Amino acid sequence: MINTYKGKKIWISGVTGFKGSWLAKWLLKLGATIQGFALTPNTLPNHFELLNLEKDIQFIDGDVRNYDSVRQCIQDFKPDMIFHLAAQPIVRQSYSNPHYTFDTNIMGTINILEVCKKIKEIQTIIIITSDKVYENIGESTRFKEHDKLGGYDPYSASKACAEIIVSSYRDSFFNNTGTLLSSVRAGNVIGGGDWSDDRIIPDIIRSITNKEKLEIRNPYAIRPWQHVLDCLYGYLLLNKMMLNGKEFYASAWNFGPSEESEITVENVIKQVDTMWPVEYFVKKSDIIETPVLKLNSEKAKTFLGWNPLFDIKKTINLTIDWYKSYYEHNIILTEDQIDYYMENCIL
């Protein structure tokens, strides 16, 4: 990994977000030079500022919906690689503001791809979408990359559209150009440093620190929970293989957890409760969400040698350790956990 990324110029959209800030910190440790393009953080506290990343990267306060801003930044920086994470990622917010969701998740992706097709220095592009891109009718299907795309809620629909757009641009504009374009679909990613609304771990942490009961919508919803480092390792490994120049890797990829980590929301809460007591109550919502979501990651295991290295217990334990360390000792464990992953887990 160090040989792959040391000295490389990497452009990350959505760098102020949960996954974007973890990715930037990891790539800095691997010796990369980073330009991050994103809106200012919208939570307080937030992981980006806690890591003081603005001092270590070239940060551009920008909106991916603004084509001219995206074009100017990428043309001036001339990156070797691009990771596009900027998005409106919350299902409930997609119902309340569908126009913003579609504009950000669809046109933001198009803007980046339009710019990239004109810059020959770019070697790889990875577009981050979602595990919710599949047409899901509530059955216990473990989705594979070639399964039918769809989306009931505006968020899922917008990400399914982004996948179709990526496929179209790959075939129409990036075929045999020297730039490889892929999309990645991860599970429900958790870890320290996330304070977003309507996500189970941040909601749990707020309920604990505010000494309030946690309100949940569906305790029996099953999701593919995985640690942010497992997810990002998949992205980094795929990008490493893409740099070898093989067209095969320019495609869609699932990065999901083991079957044992596909558990209910209630079981996640119970696992947290063993480390940090949490009380909750159920309040039904009119928002329609898929009751069961599972991913098949055999493609990544077979062709990348990737595996989810943390089981659900380890994933939750590392996550709660991060928050307890922050709230009880004002110590940020991000770098320590990245070091632990690199030293002990990567084969």
Contacts in CASP RR format, 6 or more apart in sequence:
PFRMAT RR
TARGET T0000
AUTHOR 0000-0000-0000
METHOD contacts of the structure
MODEL  1
MINTYKGKKIWISGVTGFKGSWLAKWLLKLGATIQGFALTPNTLPNHFEL
LNLEKDIQFIDGDVRNYDSVRQCIQDFKPDMIFHLAAQPIVRQSYSNPHY
TFDTNIMGTINILEVCKKIKEIQTIIIITSDKVYENIGESTRFKEHDKLG
GYDPYSASKACAEIIVSSYRDSFFNNTGTLLSSVRAGNVIGGGDWSDDRI
IPDIIRSITNKEKLEIRNPYAIRPWQHVLDCLYGYLLLNKMMLNGKEFYA
SAWNFGPSEESEITVENVIKQVDTMWPVEYFVKKSDIIETPVLKLNSEKA
KTFLGWNPLFDIKKTINLTIDWYKSYYEHNIILTEDQIDYYMENCIL
1 30 0 8 1.000
1 236 0 8 1.000
1 240 0 8 1.000
1 342 0 8 1.000
1 346 0 8 1.000
2 30 0 8 1.000
2 31 0 8 1.000
4 30 0 8 1.000
4 236 0 8 1.000
4 239 0 8 1.000
4 240 0 8 1.000
4 243 0 8 1.000
5 27 0 8 1.000
5 30 0 8 1.000
5 31 0 8 1.000
5 32 0 8 1.000
5 236 0 8 1.000
6 30 0 8 1.000
6 31 0 8 1.000
6 32 0 8 1.000
7 31 0 8 1.000
7 32 0 8 1.000
7 33 0 8 1.000
8 31 0 8 1.000
8 32 0 8 1.000
8 33 0 8 1.000
8 80 0 8 1.000
8 81 0 8 1.000
9 32 0 8 1.000
9 33 0 8 1.000
9 34 0 8 1.000
9 35 0 8 1.000
9 77 0 8 1.000
9 78 0 8 1.000
9 79 0 8 1.000
9 80 0 8 1.000
9 81 0 8 1.000
10 27 0 8 1.000
10 32 0 8 1.000
10 33 0 8 1.000
10 34 0 8 1.000
10 35 0 8 1.000
10 79 0 8 1.000
10 80 0 8 1.000
10 81 0 8 1.000
10 82 0 8 1.000
10 83 0 8 1.000
11 34 0 8 1.000
11 35 0 8 1.000
11 36 0 8 1.000
11 37 0 8 1.000
11 73 0 8 1.000
11 74 0 8 1.000
11 77 0 8 1.000
11 79 0 8 1.000
11 81 0 8 1.000
11 82 0 8 1.000
11 83 0 8 1.000
12 20 0 8 1.000
12 23 0 8 1.000
12 24 0 8 1.000
12 27 0 8 1.000
12 34 0 8 1.000
12 35 0 8 1.000
12 36 0 8 1.000
12 37 0 8 1.000
12 38 0 8 1.000
12 82 0 8 1.000
12 83 0 8 1.000
12 85 0 8 1.000
13 36 0 8 1.000
13 37 0 8 1.000
13 38 0 8 1.000
13 64 0 8 1.000
13 82 0 8 1.000
13 83 0 8 1.000
13 84 0 8 1.000
13 85 0 8 1.000
13 86 0 8 1.000
13 112 0 8 1.000
14 20 0 8 1.000
14 36 0 8 1.000
14 37 0 8 1.000
14 38 0 8 1.000
14 39 0 8 1.000
14 64 0 8 1.000
14 85 0 8 1.000
14 86 0 8 1.000
14 87 0 8 1.000
15 21 0 8 1.000
15 23 0 8 1.000
15 24 0 8 1.000
15 34 0 8 1.000
15 36 0 8 1.000
15 37 0 8 1.000
15 38 0 8 1.000
15 48 0 8 1.000
15 53 0 8 1.000
15 57 0 8 1.000
15 59 0 8 1.000
15 85 0 8 1.000
16 38 0 8 1.000
16 39 0 8 1.000
16 40 0 8 1.000
16 41 0 8 1.000
16 46 0 8 1.000
16 48 0 8 1.000
17 38 0 8 1.000
17 41 0 8 1.000
17 46 0 8 1.000
17 47 0 8 1.000
17 48 0 8 1.000
17 85 0 8 1.000
18 47 0 8 1.000
18 189 0 8 1.000
18 191 0 8 1.000
18 193 0 8 1.000
18 194 0 8 1.000
18 196 0 8 1.000
18 228 0 8 1.000
19 85 0 8 1.000
19 128 0 8 1.000
19 189 0 8 1.000
19 228 0 8 1.000
19 231 0 8 1.000
19 232 0 8 1.000
20 83 0 8 1.000
20 85 0 8 1.000
21 46 0 8 1.000
21 47 0 8 1.000
21 48 0 8 1.000
21 51 0 8 1.000
21 53 0 8 1.000
21 193 0 8 1.000
22 47 0 8 1.000
22 228 0 8 1.000
22 229 0 8 1.000
22 232 0 8 1.000
22 334 0 8 1.000
22 338 0 8 1.000
23 83 0 8 1.000
23 85 0 8 1.000
23 232 0 8 1.000
23 235 0 8 1.000
24 34 0 8 1.000
24 36 0 8 1.000
24 51 0 8 1.000
24 53 0 8 1.000
24 56 0 8 1.000
24 57 0 8 1.000
25 51 0 8 1.000
25 53 0 8 1.000
25 334 0 8 1.000
25 335 0 8 1.000
25 338 0 8 1.000
26 229 0 8 1.000
26 232 0 8 1.000
26 236 0 8 1.000
26 338 0 8 1.000
27 34 0 8 1.000
27 236 0 8 1.000
28 34 0 8 1.000
28 53 0 8 1.000
28 56 0 8 1.000
28 57 0 8 1.000
29 335 0 8 1.000
29 338 0 8 1.000
29 339 0 8 1.000
29 342 0 8 1.000
33 58 0 8 1.000
34 56 0 8 1.000
34 57 0 8 1.000
34 58 0 8 1.000
35 57 0 8 1.000
35 58 0 8 1.000
35 59 0 8 1.000
35 60 0 8 1.000
35 73 0 8 1.000
35 77 0 8 1.000
35 79 0 8 1.000
36 57 0 8 1.000
36 58 0 8 1.000
36 59 0 8 1.000
36 60 0 8 1.000
37 60 0 8 1.000
37 62 0 8 1.000
37 64 0 8 1.000
37 70 0 8 1.000
37 73 0 8 1.000
37 86 0 8 1.000
38 59 0 8 1.000
38 60 0 8 1.000
38 61 0 8 1.000
38 62 0 8 1.000
38 86 0 8 1.000
39 61 0 8 1.000
39 62 0 8 1.000
39 63 0 8 1.000
39 86 0 8 1.000
40 61 0 8 1.000
41 48 0 8 1.000
41 49 0 8 1.000
43 195 0 8 1.000
43 196 0 8 1.000
44 195 0 8 1.000
45 193 0 8 1.000
45 195 0 8 1.000
45 326 0 8 1.000
46 193 0 8 1.000
46 195 0 8 1.000
47 192 0 8 1.000
47 193 0 8 1.000
47 194 0 8 1.000
47 195 0 8 1.000
47 334 0 8 1.000
48 54 0 8 1.000
50 193 0 8 1.000
50 326 0 8 1.000
50 332 0 8 1.000
50 334 0 8 1.000
51 332 0 8 1.000
51 334 0 8 1.000
53 59 0 8 1.000
58 77 0 8 1.000
60 69 0 8 1.000
60 73 0 8 1.000
62 69 0 8 1.000
63 69 0 8 1.000
64 70 0 8 1.000
64 84 0 8 1.000
64 86 0 8 1.000
64 104 0 8 1.000
64 107 0 8 1.000
64 108 0 8 1.000
64 109 0 8 1.000
64 111 0 8 1.000
64 112 0 8 1.000
65 103 0 8 1.000
65 104 0 8 1.000
65 107 0 8 1.000
65 108 0 8 1.000
65 111 0 8 1.000
66 111 0 8 1.000
67 111 0 8 1.000
67 114 0 8 1.000
67 115 0 8 1.000
70 108 0 8 1.000
70 111 0 8 1.000
70 112 0 8 1.000
70 115 0 8 1.000
71 111 0 8 1.000
71 114 0 8 1.000
71 115 0 8 1.000
74 82 0 8 1.000
74 112 0 8 1.000
74 115 0 8 1.000
74 116 0 8 1.000
74 119 0 8 1.000
75 115 0 8 1.000
75 119 0 8 1.000
78 119 0 8 1.000
78 121 0 8 1.000
78 122 0 8 1.000
79 121 0 8 1.000
79 122 0 8 1.000
80 121 0 8 1.000
80 122 0 8 1.000
80 123 0 8 1.000
80 124 0 8 1.000
81 122 0 8 1.000
81 123 0 8 1.000
81 124 0 8 1.000
81 125 0 8 1.000
81 126 0 8 1.000
81 239 0 8 1.000
81 243 0 8 1.000
82 112 0 8 1.000
82 116 0 8 1.000
82 122 0 8 1.000
82 124 0 8 1.000
82 125 0 8 1.000
82 126 0 8 1.000
83 126 0 8 1.000
83 128 0 8 1.000
83 235 0 8 1.000
83 239 0 8 1.000
84 109 0 8 1.000
84 112 0 8 1.000
84 125 0 8 1.000
84 126 0 8 1.000
84 127 0 8 1.000
84 128 0 8 1.000
85 128 0 8 1.000
86 104 0 8 1.000
86 108 0 8 1.000
87 104 0 8 1.000
87 105 0 8 1.000
87 128 0 8 1.000
87 159 0 8 1.000
88 94 0 8 1.000
88 97 0 8 1.000
88 100 0 8 1.000
88 101 0 8 1.000
88 104 0 8 1.000
88 105 0 8 1.000
88 155 0 8 1.000
88 158 0 8 1.000
89 130 0 8 1.000
89 155 0 8 1.000
89 196 0 8 1.000
90 155 0 8 1.000
90 196 0 8 1.000
90 197 0 8 1.000
90 198 0 8 1.000
90 199 0 8 1.000
91 132 0 8 1.000
91 153 0 8 1.000
91 155 0 8 1.000
91 156 0 8 1.000
91 198 0 8 1.000
91 287 0 8 1.000
91 289 0 8 1.000
92 197 0 8 1.000
92 198 0 8 1.000
92 287 0 8 1.000
93 101 0 8 1.000
93 155 0 8 1.000
93 197 0 8 1.000
93 198 0 8 1.000
94 101 0 8 1.000
94 153 0 8 1.000
94 154 0 8 1.000
94 155 0 8 1.000
94 156 0 8 1.000
94 158 0 8 1.000
95 153 0 8 1.000
95 154 0 8 1.000
95 287 0 8 1.000
98 154 0 8 1.000
101 154 0 8 1.000
101 155 0 8 1.000
101 158 0 8 1.000
102 154 0 8 1.000
102 157 0 8 1.000
102 158 0 8 1.000
102 161 0 8 1.000
104 158 0 8 1.000
105 155 0 8 1.000
105 158 0 8 1.000
105 159 0 8 1.000
105 161 0 8 1.000
105 162 0 8 1.000
106 158 0 8 1.000
106 161 0 8 1.000
106 162 0 8 1.000
106 165 0 8 1.000
109 127 0 8 1.000
109 162 0 8 1.000
109 165 0 8 1.000
109 166 0 8 1.000
110 165 0 8 1.000
112 125 0 8 1.000
112 127 0 8 1.000
113 125 0 8 1.000
113 127 0 8 1.000
113 165 0 8 1.000
113 166 0 8 1.000
113 169 0 8 1.000
113 173 0 8 1.000
113 181 0 8 1.000
116 122 0 8 1.000
116 125 0 8 1.000
116 179 0 8 1.000
117 169 0 8 1.000
117 173 0 8 1.000
117 174 0 8 1.000
117 177 0 8 1.000
117 179 0 8 1.000
120 177 0 8 1.000
120 178 0 8 1.000
120 179 0 8 1.000
122 179 0 8 1.000
123 178 0 8 1.000
123 179 0 8 1.000
123 180 0 8 1.000
123 242 0 8 1.000
123 243 0 8 1.000
124 179 0 8 1.000
124 180 0 8 1.000
124 181 0 8 1.000
124 182 0 8 1.000
124 239 0 8 1.000
124 242 0 8 1.000
124 243 0 8 1.000
125 174 0 8 1.000
125 179 0 8 1.000
125 180 0 8 1.000
125 181 0 8 1.000
125 182 0 8 1.000
126 182 0 8 1.000
126 183 0 8 1.000
126 184 0 8 1.000
126 235 0 8 1.000
126 238 0 8 1.000
126 239 0 8 1.000
126 242 0 8 1.000
127 162 0 8 1.000
127 166 0 8 1.000
127 181 0 8 1.000
127 182 0 8 1.000
127 183 0 8 1.000
127 184 0 8 1.000
128 183 0 8 1.000
128 184 0 8 1.000
128 186 0 8 1.000
128 235 0 8 1.000
129 159 0 8 1.000
129 160 0 8 1.000
129 162 0 8 1.000
129 163 0 8 1.000
129 166 0 8 1.000
129 183 0 8 1.000
129 184 0 8 1.000
129 185 0 8 1.000
130 155 0 8 1.000
130 156 0 8 1.000
130 159 0 8 1.000
130 185 0 8 1.000
130 186 0 8 1.000
130 187 0 8 1.000
131 143 0 8 1.000
131 185 0 8 1.000
131 186 0 8 1.000
131 187 0 8 1.000
131 188 0 8 1.000
131 224 0 8 1.000
131 254 0 8 1.000
131 256 0 8 1.000
131 293 0 8 1.000
131 295 0 8 1.000
132 151 0 8 1.000
132 153 0 8 1.000
132 155 0 8 1.000
132 156 0 8 1.000
132 159 0 8 1.000
132 290 0 8 1.000
132 293 0 8 1.000
133 149 0 8 1.000
133 150 0 8 1.000
133 151 0 8 1.000
133 156 0 8 1.000
133 159 0 8 1.000
133 160 0 8 1.000
133 162 0 8 1.000
133 163 0 8 1.000
133 185 0 8 1.000
134 141 0 8 1.000
134 143 0 8 1.000
134 147 0 8 1.000
134 148 0 8 1.000
134 149 0 8 1.000
134 150 0 8 1.000
134 151 0 8 1.000
134 160 0 8 1.000
135 147 0 8 1.000
135 148 0 8 1.000
135 149 0 8 1.000
135 150 0 8 1.000
135 151 0 8 1.000
135 160 0 8 1.000
136 143 0 8 1.000
136 150 0 8 1.000
136 151 0 8 1.000
136 152 0 8 1.000
136 156 0 8 1.000
136 290 0 8 1.000
136 292 0 8 1.000
136 293 0 8 1.000
138 290 0 8 1.000
138 291 0 8 1.000
138 292 0 8 1.000
139 292 0 8 1.000
140 292 0 8 1.000
140 294 0 8 1.000
141 147 0 8 1.000
141 294 0 8 1.000
142 259 0 8 1.000
142 294 0 8 1.000
142 295 0 8 1.000
142 296 0 8 1.000
143 254 0 8 1.000
143 294 0 8 1.000
143 295 0 8 1.000
143 296 0 8 1.000
144 254 0 8 1.000
144 296 0 8 1.000
144 298 0 8 1.000
144 299 0 8 1.000
145 185 0 8 1.000
145 251 0 8 1.000
145 252 0 8 1.000
145 253 0 8 1.000
145 254 0 8 1.000
145 299 0 8 1.000
149 160 0 8 1.000
149 163 0 8 1.000
149 164 0 8 1.000
150 156 0 8 1.000
150 157 0 8 1.000
150 160 0 8 1.000
151 157 0 8 1.000
151 160 0 8 1.000
152 288 0 8 1.000
152 290 0 8 1.000
153 287 0 8 1.000
153 288 0 8 1.000
153 289 0 8 1.000
162 183 0 8 1.000
163 183 0 8 1.000
163 185 0 8 1.000
163 252 0 8 1.000
166 181 0 8 1.000
166 182 0 8 1.000
166 183 0 8 1.000
166 252 0 8 1.000
167 183 0 8 1.000
167 252 0 8 1.000
169 181 0 8 1.000
170 181 0 8 1.000
170 250 0 8 1.000
174 180 0 8 1.000
174 181 0 8 1.000
174 250 0 8 1.000
178 245 0 8 1.000
180 242 0 8 1.000
180 245 0 8 1.000
180 247 0 8 1.000
180 249 0 8 1.000
180 250 0 8 1.000
181 250 0 8 1.000
182 238 0 8 1.000
182 242 0 8 1.000
182 249 0 8 1.000
182 250 0 8 1.000
182 251 0 8 1.000
182 252 0 8 1.000
182 253 0 8 1.000
183 251 0 8 1.000
183 252 0 8 1.000
183 253 0 8 1.000
184 234 0 8 1.000
184 235 0 8 1.000
184 238 0 8 1.000
184 252 0 8 1.000
184 253 0 8 1.000
184 254 0 8 1.000
184 255 0 8 1.000
185 252 0 8 1.000
185 253 0 8 1.000
185 254 0 8 1.000
185 255 0 8 1.000
185 295 0 8 1.000
186 226 0 8 1.000
186 231 0 8 1.000
186 254 0 8 1.000
186 255 0 8 1.000
186 256 0 8 1.000
187 223 0 8 1.000
187 224 0 8 1.000
187 225 0 8 1.000
187 226 0 8 1.000
187 231 0 8 1.000
187 255 0 8 1.000
187 256 0 8 1.000
187 257 0 8 1.000
187 293 0 8 1.000
187 295 0 8 1.000
188 200 0 8 1.000
188 223 0 8 1.000
188 224 0 8 1.000
188 225 0 8 1.000
188 226 0 8 1.000
188 293 0 8 1.000
189 226 0 8 1.000
189 227 0 8 1.000
189 228 0 8 1.000
189 231 0 8 1.000
190 199 0 8 1.000
190 200 0 8 1.000
190 201 0 8 1.000
190 225 0 8 1.000
190 226 0 8 1.000
190 227 0 8 1.000
190 228 0 8 1.000
190 315 0 8 1.000
190 316 0 8 1.000
190 319 0 8 1.000
191 201 0 8 1.000
191 227 0 8 1.000
191 228 0 8 1.000
191 315 0 8 1.000
191 318 0 8 1.000
191 319 0 8 1.000
191 322 0 8 1.000
192 201 0 8 1.000
192 228 0 8 1.000
192 318 0 8 1.000
192 319 0 8 1.000
192 322 0 8 1.000
192 323 0 8 1.000
192 326 0 8 1.000
192 333 0 8 1.000
192 334 0 8 1.000
193 322 0 8 1.000
193 323 0 8 1.000
193 326 0 8 1.000
193 334 0 8 1.000
194 201 0 8 1.000
194 202 0 8 1.000
195 202 0 8 1.000
195 205 0 8 1.000
195 206 0 8 1.000
196 202 0 8 1.000
197 203 0 8 1.000
200 216 0 8 1.000
200 265 0 8 1.000
200 268 0 8 1.000
200 269 0 8 1.000
201 268 0 8 1.000
201 272 0 8 1.000
201 319 0 8 1.000
203 214 0 8 1.000
203 215 0 8 1.000
203 216 0 8 1.000
204 214 0 8 1.000
204 269 0 8 1.000
204 272 0 8 1.000
204 278 0 8 1.000
205 323 0 8 1.000
206 212 0 8 1.000
207 213 0 8 1.000
207 214 0 8 1.000
207 215 0 8 1.000
207 278 0 8 1.000
207 279 0 8 1.000
207 280 0 8 1.000
208 276 0 8 1.000
208 277 0 8 1.000
208 278 0 8 1.000
209 327 0 8 1.000
213 279 0 8 1.000
213 280 0 8 1.000
213 281 0 8 1.000
214 269 0 8 1.000
214 278 0 8 1.000
214 279 0 8 1.000
214 280 0 8 1.000
214 281 0 8 1.000
215 280 0 8 1.000
215 281 0 8 1.000
215 282 0 8 1.000
215 283 0 8 1.000
216 265 0 8 1.000
216 266 0 8 1.000
216 269 0 8 1.000
216 280 0 8 1.000
216 281 0 8 1.000
216 282 0 8 1.000
216 283 0 8 1.000
217 282 0 8 1.000
217 283 0 8 1.000
217 284 0 8 1.000
217 285 0 8 1.000
217 287 0 8 1.000
217 289 0 8 1.000
218 265 0 8 1.000
218 282 0 8 1.000
218 284 0 8 1.000
218 285 0 8 1.000
218 289 0 8 1.000
218 291 0 8 1.000
219 264 0 8 1.000
219 265 0 8 1.000
219 266 0 8 1.000
219 269 0 8 1.000
219 280 0 8 1.000
219 282 0 8 1.000
220 264 0 8 1.000
220 265 0 8 1.000
220 266 0 8 1.000
220 291 0 8 1.000
221 264 0 8 1.000
221 265 0 8 1.000
221 289 0 8 1.000
221 290 0 8 1.000
221 291 0 8 1.000
221 292 0 8 1.000
222 262 0 8 1.000
222 263 0 8 1.000
222 264 0 8 1.000
222 291 0 8 1.000
222 292 0 8 1.000
222 293 0 8 1.000
222 294 0 8 1.000
223 262 0 8 1.000
223 263 0 8 1.000
223 265 0 8 1.000
223 293 0 8 1.000
224 256 0 8 1.000
224 257 0 8 1.000
224 261 0 8 1.000
224 262 0 8 1.000
224 293 0 8 1.000
224 294 0 8 1.000
224 295 0 8 1.000
225 257 0 8 1.000
225 261 0 8 1.000
225 262 0 8 1.000
225 263 0 8 1.000
225 268 0 8 1.000
225 312 0 8 1.000
225 315 0 8 1.000
225 316 0 8 1.000
226 255 0 8 1.000
226 256 0 8 1.000
226 257 0 8 1.000
226 261 0 8 1.000
226 308 0 8 1.000
226 310 0 8 1.000
226 315 0 8 1.000
227 310 0 8 1.000
227 314 0 8 1.000
227 315 0 8 1.000
227 318 0 8 1.000
227 319 0 8 1.000
229 310 0 8 1.000
229 337 0 8 1.000
229 338 0 8 1.000
229 341 0 8 1.000
229 345 0 8 1.000
230 255 0 8 1.000
230 256 0 8 1.000
230 257 0 8 1.000
230 308 0 8 1.000
230 309 0 8 1.000
230 310 0 8 1.000
230 315 0 8 1.000
231 255 0 8 1.000
231 256 0 8 1.000
233 306 0 8 1.000
233 309 0 8 1.000
233 341 0 8 1.000
233 346 0 8 1.000
234 253 0 8 1.000
234 255 0 8 1.000
234 300 0 8 1.000
234 304 0 8 1.000
234 306 0 8 1.000
235 255 0 8 1.000
237 304 0 8 1.000
237 305 0 8 1.000
237 306 0 8 1.000
238 249 0 8 1.000
238 253 0 8 1.000
238 300 0 8 1.000
238 304 0 8 1.000
238 306 0 8 1.000
241 249 0 8 1.000
241 303 0 8 1.000
241 304 0 8 1.000
242 249 0 8 1.000
242 250 0 8 1.000
248 303 0 8 1.000
249 303 0 8 1.000
253 299 0 8 1.000
253 300 0 8 1.000
253 304 0 8 1.000
254 295 0 8 1.000
254 296 0 8 1.000
254 297 0 8 1.000
254 299 0 8 1.000
254 300 0 8 1.000
255 295 0 8 1.000
255 297 0 8 1.000
255 300 0 8 1.000
255 306 0 8 1.000
255 308 0 8 1.000
256 295 0 8 1.000
256 297 0 8 1.000
256 308 0 8 1.000
257 295 0 8 1.000
257 308 0 8 1.000
257 312 0 8 1.000
257 315 0 8 1.000
258 308 0 8 1.000
258 311 0 8 1.000
259 294 0 8 1.000
260 311 0 8 1.000
260 312 0 8 1.000
261 308 0 8 1.000
261 311 0 8 1.000
261 312 0 8 1.000
261 315 0 8 1.000
262 294 0 8 1.000
263 312 0 8 1.000
268 316 0 8 1.000
269 278 0 8 1.000
269 280 0 8 1.000
271 312 0 8 1.000
271 313 0 8 1.000
271 316 0 8 1.000
272 278 0 8 1.000
272 316 0 8 1.000
272 320 0 8 1.000
275 316 0 8 1.000
275 317 0 8 1.000
275 320 0 8 1.000
275 321 0 8 1.000
275 324 0 8 1.000
276 320 0 8 1.000
276 323 0 8 1.000
276 324 0 8 1.000
297 306 0 8 1.000
297 308 0 8 1.000
300 306 0 8 1.000
301 307 0 8 1.000
309 341 0 8 1.000
309 345 0 8 1.000
309 346 0 8 1.000
310 318 0 8 1.000
310 345 0 8 1.000
318 337 0 8 1.000
321 333 0 8 1.000
322 333 0 8 1.000
322 334 0 8 1.000
322 337 0 8 1.000
325 331 0 8 1.000
325 332 0 8 1.000
325 333 0 8 1.000
326 332 0 8 1.000
326 333 0 8 1.000
END
